[in-house]
Amino acid sequence: MVVLPAAFILITLGPMRIPAAEVSMMMLLETALGPLWVWLILNEIPPTATLQGGSVVVFTLLAHSLLRWRKQP
């Protein structure tokens, strides 16, 4: 009753501050980091392919954000 409404509010307000493409990239973090939360909390070890795919998403988002940050005056 707290997390879901807060998530929808933040997703709705996000495009007001940053471009919609960046908001959609950040939404991918939930999919990429989800297996890590399960790993940490339930001690379930994710497959190697899951970790590799998640790291591609996270590093792509970081690289895009850094490049965009450097371009701004």
ABEGO torsion letter per residue (X at the ends): XAAAAAAAAAAAAAAAABBAAAAAAAAAAAAAAAAAAAAAAAGBBBBAAAAAAAAAAAAAAAAAAAAAAAABX
